[in-house]
Amino acid sequence: MTHAQKQERNGWLFVSPWVVGFIGFLAYPVVASLYYSFCDYSVLKKPVFTGFDNFIQLAHDEVFWTSLKNTAYFSVFFLPLSLIVTLGLAMLLNAKVRGMAFYRTIFYLPSLVPMVATAVLFLWVFNAEHGLVNGLFASVGINGPGWLTDPAWTKFTIILLSLWGAGNTMIIYLAGLQEVPQSLYEAAEIDGARAWQKTKAVTLPMISPVILFNMVMGIIGAIQMFTAPFIMFPSGTPAHSTYFFAAYLYDSAFRFHNMGYACAMGWIMFVLILVLTLLSMRLSEKHVYYGGS
């Protein structure tokens, strides 16, 4: 064996753990899930190829469309609210005032709490009879809504919970804001720009790649929303108002043992995320500024 062949062999030996992991835990599951999406597969029995039956059944499944509408509703309201709240907080926390490290820590802490614990906490905070929020409303003579029992308010409760734990997004915006050259603000001040004009002409264009990144991550996270509704509203109660796409996928696979159906839903989720991500990238081409471009 030549020296070059030994080097090649040693190289493959070094990367073999990653190759085995990639094939066994990523490549094979992806290919298998694509095949199972065209099968009647209950895990306990061998898969039976049925063609497009799972996708045809999904097209006529009212629960599937309900879960899709709930997910779309959450995404449409959560994404812009998340952008406004997290960017606004990041801009406030970028100010040069005494004790800023303390304030940054306080606003970031909620994102460190596991989602399960946060969901359990919010079950008490938004309890209609004994919860903290309705208790505050009652103290000023206002009857609070049924945050956890009224279908008109349940999705809004999940949106508030998601905003509560958006500290990771806020930190990313804060890092982007700190990279904006101070000289640009000084030049804008010389030209007579006010605070909003500096934000519009300097801040937003300079952090536009960060905004795009957080928007794409927000789309992925919104479509995959699962933990909070699963803990707070079992089976999408009340009236399937909180039955999200990921929850129905989970139930199809592990409650109803219809793995083929769940795989079909998984690939629909993948296509949705891919299309929305590509659309976001395409629509943002003229609005995202990269340094040096």
C-alpha positions in Angstrom: 0.0 0.0 0.0 1.4 3.4 -1.1 1.7 6.3 1.2 -1.1 8.1 -0.6 -3.4 5.1 -0.2 -2.6 4.9 3.5 -3.5 8.6 3.9 -6.8 8.0 2.1 -7.6 5.0 4.3 -6.8 7.0 7.4 -8.9 9.8 6.2 -11.9 7.5 5.7 -11.3 6.0 9.1 -11.4 9.4 10.8 -14.6 10.5 9.1 -16.3 7.1 9.3 -18.2 7.9 12.6 -19.7 10.9 10.9 -20.5 8.9 7.7 -22.1 6.1 9.7 -24.1 8.6 11.8 -25.2 10.6 8.7 -26.4 7.4 6.8 -28.0 5.8 9.8 -29.6 8.8 11.5 -30.3 11.2 8.6 -30.1 9.8 5.1 -31.8 6.5 5.7 -34.7 8.0 7.8 -35.3 10.6 5.2 -35.4 8.1 2.3 -37.5 5.6 4.4 -40.0 8.3 5.4 -40.5 9.2 1.7 -41.2 5.6 0.9 -43.5 5.1 3.9 -45.5 8.2 2.9 -46.7 6.1 -0.1 -47.5 3.1 2.2 -50.1 1.8 4.6 -47.7 1.4 7.5 -48.7 0.9 11.2 -45.2 0.1 12.5 -46.4 -3.2 13.9 -46.9 -4.6 10.4 -45.0 -4.6 7.2 -45.6 -1.5 5.0 -48.0 -2.0 2.0 -47.4 0.3 -0.9 -50.6 2.2 -1.7 -49.4 4.9 -4.0 -50.9 8.4 -3.4 -53.7 7.2 -1.1 -52.2 8.9 2.0 -52.0 12.3 0.2 -55.5 11.8 -1.3 -56.9 11.1 2.1 -55.2 14.1 3.5 -56.8 16.3 0.9 -60.2 15.2 2.3 -59.3 15.2 5.9 -61.1 18.0 7.8 -58.8 17.7 10.8 -55.7 18.1 8.6 -57.1 21.3 7.1 -58.1 22.5 10.6 -54.6 21.9 11.9 -53.1 23.7 8.8 -55.4 26.7 9.3 -54.5 26.9 13.0 -50.8 26.8 12.1 -51.3 29.5 9.5 -53.2 31.7 11.9 -50.4 31.4 14.5 -47.7 32.1 11.9 -49.4 35.1 10.4 -49.8 36.8 13.8 -46.7 35.6 15.6 -44.1 36.4 13.0 -44.7 40.1 12.7 -45.3 40.5 16.4 -42.1 38.6 17.1 -40.2 40.9 14.7 -41.6 44.1 16.4 -41.2 42.9 20.0 -37.7 41.3 19.7 -36.2 44.0 17.5 -37.7 46.7 19.8 -36.3 45.1 22.9 -32.9 44.7 21.2 -32.8 48.4 20.3 -33.7 49.3 23.9 -31.1 47.0 25.3 -28.5 48.4 22.9 -28.7 51.8 24.6 -25.8 52.9 26.7 -27.2 53.2 30.2 -26.1 52.1 33.6 -26.9 48.5 34.5 -27.6 47.4 30.9 -26.0 44.0 31.6 -28.6 43.4 34.3 -31.5 44.4 32.0 -30.2 42.2 29.2 -30.0 39.2 31.6 -33.6 39.8 32.8 -35.0 39.9 29.3 -33.0 36.8 28.2 -33.8 34.6 31.2 -37.3 33.4 30.0 -35.8 31.8 26.9 -33.6 29.6 29.2 -36.7 28.1 30.8 -37.7 24.8 29.1 -40.8 25.1 27.0 -42.6 22.4 29.1 -42.0 24.3 32.3 -43.1 27.6 30.6 -46.3 25.9 29.3 -47.1 24.6 32.8 -46.5 28.1 34.3 -48.8 29.7 31.7 -51.5 27.3 32.6 -51.6 29.0 36.0 -51.0 32.5 34.7 -53.9 32.4 32.3 -56.3 30.4 34.3 -59.7 32.0 33.9 -60.7 31.8 37.6 -57.5 31.8 39.6 -54.9 33.1 37.1 -52.6 36.0 37.6 -53.7 37.9 34.4 -57.4 37.7 35.1 -56.7 38.5 38.7 -55.1 41.8 37.6 -58.0 42.5 35.3 -60.5 41.8 38.2 -58.6 44.3 40.4 -59.6 47.1 38.0 -63.1 45.8 37.4 -62.6 44.0 34.1 -63.8 40.4 33.5 -60.9 38.6 31.8 -61.5 36.2 28.9 -61.2 32.4 29.0 -57.7 32.3 27.8 -57.6 28.5 28.0 -61.2 27.6 27.3 -62.5 30.1 24.8 -61.5 29.1 21.2 -61.3 32.8 20.3 -58.5 33.3 22.8 -56.5 30.0 22.9 -54.3 30.7 19.9 -53.6 34.2 21.2 -52.5 32.6 24.5 -49.9 30.5 22.6 -48.7 33.6 20.7 -48.1 35.4 24.0 -46.3 32.4 25.4 -44.0 32.2 22.3 -43.2 35.9 22.6 -42.3 35.4 26.2 -39.6 33.0 25.3 -38.2 34.9 22.3 -35.0 35.9 24.1 -32.8 34.0 21.6 -34.1 36.1 18.7 -33.6 39.3 20.7 -30.0 38.4 21.4 -29.3 37.8 17.7 -30.8 41.2 16.9 -28.7 42.8 19.6 -25.6 41.2 18.1 -26.5 42.6 14.7 -27.2 46.1 16.1 -23.8 46.2 17.8 -22.1 45.5 14.4 -23.6 48.7 12.8 -20.8 51.2 12.4 -21.2 54.2 14.7 -19.9 56.5 11.9 -23.1 56.0 9.9 -25.2 57.3 12.8 -22.8 60.3 13.2 -23.1 61.0 9.4 -26.9 60.8 9.7 -26.9 63.2 12.6 -24.8 65.7 10.7 -27.5 65.5 7.9 -30.1 66.4 10.5 -31.7 62.9 10.8 -34.0 62.3 13.7 -34.3 59.0 15.7 -36.9 57.4 13.4 -35.0 58.5 10.3 -31.8 57.0 11.6 -33.6 53.8 12.3 -35.1 53.7 8.8 -32.1 54.8 6.9 -29.3 53.2 8.9 -30.3 50.6 11.4 -32.8 48.5 9.4 -30.8 48.3 6.2 -27.6 47.4 8.1 -29.3 44.6 10.1 -31.4 43.4 7.2 -29.5 40.1 6.8 -30.2 39.4 10.5 -33.9 40.2 10.0 -34.0 37.8 7.1 -32.3 35.1 9.1 -34.7 35.5 12.0 -37.7 35.6 9.7 -36.7 32.3 8.1 -36.0 30.7 11.5 -39.4 32.1 12.7 -41.2 30.5 9.7 -39.6 27.1 10.5 -40.4 27.4 14.2 -44.0 28.5 13.6 -44.8 25.6 11.3 -43.2 23.1 13.7 -44.9 24.6 16.8 -45.7 21.6 19.0 -44.6 21.7 22.7 -46.7 24.5 24.1 -50.1 23.4 22.5 -49.4 19.8 23.3 -48.9 20.5 27.0 -51.5 23.2 27.5 -54.3 22.0 25.2 -54.3 18.1 24.9 -55.7 16.9 21.5 -56.2 20.5 20.4 -58.9 21.4 23.0 -61.2 23.3 23.0 -62.9 22.4 19.7 -59.6 21.7 17.9 -58.8 25.4 18.1 -55.2 24.7 19.1 -54.7 21.5 17.1 -51.5 22.5 15.2 -49.9 20.7 12.2 -47.1 19.1 14.2 -49.5 17.9 16.9 -51.7 16.1 14.3 -48.6 14.6 12.8 -47.5 13.3 16.2 -50.9 11.9 17.0 -51.1 10.2 13.6 -47.8 8.5 14.2 -47.8 7.6 17.9 -51.4 7.7 19.0 -53.2 6.3 15.9 -50.1 4.3 14.8 -50.6 5.4 11.2 -47.0 6.0 10.4 -47.5 6.2 6.6 -50.0 8.9 7.0 -47.7 10.8 9.4 -44.8 10.5 6.9 -47.0 12.0 4.2 -47.8 14.9 6.6 -44.1 15.2 7.3 -43.2 15.7 3.6 -46.0 18.2 3.2 -44.5 20.1 6.1 -41.1 19.9 4.5 -42.5 21.3 1.2 -44.3 24.1 3.0 -41.1 25.2 4.8 -39.1 24.9 1.6 -41.5 27.0 -0.4 -42.0 29.7 2.2 -38.2 29.9 2.8 -37.4 30.2 -0.9 -40.2 32.8 -1.2 -38.8 34.8 1.7 -35.3 34.7 0.1 -36.7 35.8 -3.3 -38.9 38.6 -2.0 -36.0 40.0 0.2 -33.4 40.1 -2.5 -33.8 43.8 -3.2 -34.2 44.7 0.5 -31.3 42.9 2.2 -28.0 44.7 2.3 -24.7 42.8 2.7 -21.6 44.7 3.5 -19.4 45.3 0.4 -22.2 44.4 -2.0 
